Amino acid sequence: MKTLKSYCIATLGLFLISMGVAISLKSNLGTSPISCPPCMMNLKWSGISVGVFTWIVNFSLIFLQIALLRSKFRLWDLMQIPAVLLFGFLCDVSILLCRSLPVEGYGMQVVWCLVAVLLSAVGLRIEINGNAWMLSGDKTCAVMSEVFGWSLSTVKIAFDVAFVIASAAFAILVFNNFFGNGEINVIREGTIILALLTGLCMKMTDPVVEKIFKPQK
C-alpha cells in the first residue's frame, strides 16, 4: 500500500506541473505539447474550463491504454483516474492563481516561459519520486513503448508532435490561425522550449530535488 506521505509528495509534484501549465499560458508563448489540446479546446468553448478538457483528453488516453493492453491492463492502472481528476482541478486552481501575473513585453514572456520549464521539471521529478500518482500521458507513452517495442524517448517525441499537430489542425479549422484564437497563443515558440528544455532542466534540478524528496517505496 502506498503511504499518505507518497501521495502528498506526488500531489505536490502535480501542483507544480499544473502551475507550469498555467504560467506558460500566461506567458502567451505557448504551453507544453500535452496541454495544447485541452487549452485549445478551452479557447473555443470558454464556458468549459481547461481542467475539464484535461479530464476529457486524459480519460481518452486511459481508454487507449485499455485498447492496447486488453487483459494486461491492471486494476492498479485505474489509479490514473483520481490522478487525472486531481490534476484537472489543480490546473484550474493554478490558472486562477496566475491571472494577475504581470506580463509586459517579450522579455517578460520569455522569463515566465522559463519559469514554467523549471516548475515542470521540478514537479515531474517530485511526482515520480512520490511513486503514487501517475498521469495518463506518461503512462500511455510507457504502454505504447511496451506494446510496439519502440524506445520510450521515440514514443515521447512522437506523442508530443502528434498532440501539437492535432491542436494546430483544430486551431486552423476553428480560428483560421495556427497558434490559437488570434489573441491567446496555445502553440508558439514556448511549446518547443517546454518540450526541449524540461528534460534538460531535470538533469540540473534532479540532484537537488532528490535530496529533499527521496524516492518513495
N, C-alpha and C positions, 0 to 999 in steps of 0.2 A: 504493500500500500504506500502511496505517496504521502509524505508528511505535509502538514499545514505550511511548514517553512518552505518546502519545494514549490507549492502553489503560490505563496506570497512572492517569492523571488521571481518565478515565471511571470506572474501578473505585473510586477514592476517592469519587467522586460517588455511586455505587451504595451504597457502605458507609454514607455519611452518610444517604442516604434510608432505608436499612434500619434505621439507628439511630432515625430519626424514627418509623418504624412501631413499633419495639419500645418506645420511650419513650411513645408515645401509648397503646399497650396497657397499659403500666404505670400510666399516669395514671388508667385506668379511666373516662375520659370519652368514649371512642370513638376510633376510628382513621380514617385517610383513606378516602374512598369506595372507591378501587380495592383497598384492603387489606381491606375489610369482608367480601367473600365467603370468602377463604381463612381469615381469623381466625374467622369464624362457623362454618365447617365444622370447624375445629380444636376448637371448644367441644363439638361433637357427637361427633367422632371424635378424641379427645385422643391416641390412640396414633399418629396421623399428624401430623407437625409442620406448623406454619404454612408453612415453606419448601416442603414437598412440595405442599401445597394451592396455594401461589403458583405452582409449576410447572404444575399442572393448569389453573388459571384462565388463565395466560398462554399456554400451548400452545393452549388453546381459542381465544384471540384470534388467534393466528397462523393457525389453520385458517380463521377467519372472514375474515381478510385474503386468504387464498388463494381463498376462495369469491367474494369481492368483486372481486378484481383479475384472477383467472384467468391468462391469458397475460401480463398486465402485472406479475405478481409476479416480482421479480428474484431471481436466485441470491444476491445480496448481502443480501437481506432475511432470509435464513436465519441471518445472524449474530445475529438476535434470540434464537436457541436458546441459544448459550453465555451470552448476557447474562441470559436467564431463569434458567438453571441456576445461574449465579454469584449472582444476586440472591436466589434462594430460599435458597441456602446462607448468604449474608450475613444474611438475615432471622433464620434460626435461631441464628446466632452472636450477633447483636445482642440477641435475646431472652434468650439465656443470660447475656450480659454485664450486662443490665439487671435481672436478677432481684432483686438486693439493693438497688436504689434505694429510698430512704425516701419513702414516700407517706403522709403523715398529715394529714388534714383537706382540705377542699375547696380551700383556698387553694393548698396544695402540688400538688394535682391540676391546677389551672389553670396553675401555673408549669411543670410538666412538659409540659403540652399546648402551651404557647407555645414551649418548648424544641424540641418536635417540629416545630412550624411552622418555626422557624429552621433546624434541621438539614435539613428537607425542601427549603426554599428554596435554601439554600447548595448542598446536594447535587445538586439538579436543575440549577442553573447550571453546576456543575463537570462534571456528566455531559454536558451539552450542549456545553460548551467542549472537552471531550476529543474530541468528534467521532468516537467509535469505537463503543462500545456504545449500543444504543437499546432501551429496554424496550418490550414489545409493546403496553402500554396506550397509550403516547404515539403509537406507530406506527399503531395501529388508529384512533385519532382522526383522524390525518392522512389515512389511507386513506378513511375514511368521508366526510371533508370533500371529498376529491377526487372520489370516485365519485358522491356525491349533490349536490354543488355547494353544500353548506352551509358557513357560516363555521366556522373551527376552534374559535372560542370557543363557538358554539352547540353543536357536537358535543361538546365537552369537558363542558359543563354537562349535556347530555342523558346522556352517558356516566356521569358521576358520580351523577346522580339514579337512573339505571337500576340501577347497582350497589348503591346504598343500599336501594332498594325491593326488589330481589331478595333482599338479605341480610335485610332486615326480615321479608319474607314467609317466608323459611326459618326465622327465629327464632320467629315466631308458630306455625308448623306444628309445629316440633320442641320448642320450650321454652315455648310459650304466653306469650311475652314478646317485646315489640318490640325491646328493647335488646340482649339476649344470653341467657345461661342463668340469669339471676336473681342471679348473683354477679359475673360478669365482663361488663362492658359493651363491646360492639363498636361500637354505634351510640349516640351521645348528643350533647350539645352540642359536644364536641370534634371530632366528624365535620364539623359545619358550620364550626367555627373553622378546621380544617385545609383544608377546601375553599375557604373565602373568603379567608383571610389569607395562605396560602402565596404566591399571586401578588402580593399587595400587599407582602409581605415581600421578595420578589425585587427589587422596584423600589428598595428601600433597600440591599439587600445586594449586588446585581449589580455596582455600580461598584467596590466593594472586592474582590469575588471575582475580577473580570476583570483587576485589576491584578496579582493573584497567579497566576491560572491563565488565561493568554491563550488565545483560541480556537485550536485546532489545525487545521492544514490537512489 
